[in-house]
Amino acid sequence: MTLDQLTLYPIADDVLIAPGGKVVIRTYGIGSAAPGGGVSYRTWVTGMRDQPRYWRWGRFEDAAGGHRQVLEWLTGRGPLPAAA
């Protein structure tokens, strides 16, 4: 599958300013442009020293809630989220 056969569905984008620079959190769906193609959801965190880190979600609702959980984890207000 090539990039022109995929559709990107943005859900949420956030940027946190940290002592080492900025941390970017993006949650989006990726779907096949072909009829009947499913959508998979992911949250990516970039800008952290030891990774990019990502989560996979099964549904839109899980992805939207997961994005909030990742923000809470990064700001010290919640535990490390588990992927749905």
HELIX and SHEET records of a PDB file:
HELIX    1   1 LEU A    3  GLN A    5  5                                   3    
HELIX    2   2 PHE A   60  LEU A   74  1                                  15    
SHEET    1   A 4 LEU A   6  ALA A  18  0                                        
SHEET    2   A 4 GLY A  21  SER A  32 -1                                        
SHEET    3   A 4 VAL A  39  MET A  48 -1                                        
SHEET    4   A 4 GLN A  51  TRP A  57 -1                                        
END                                                                             
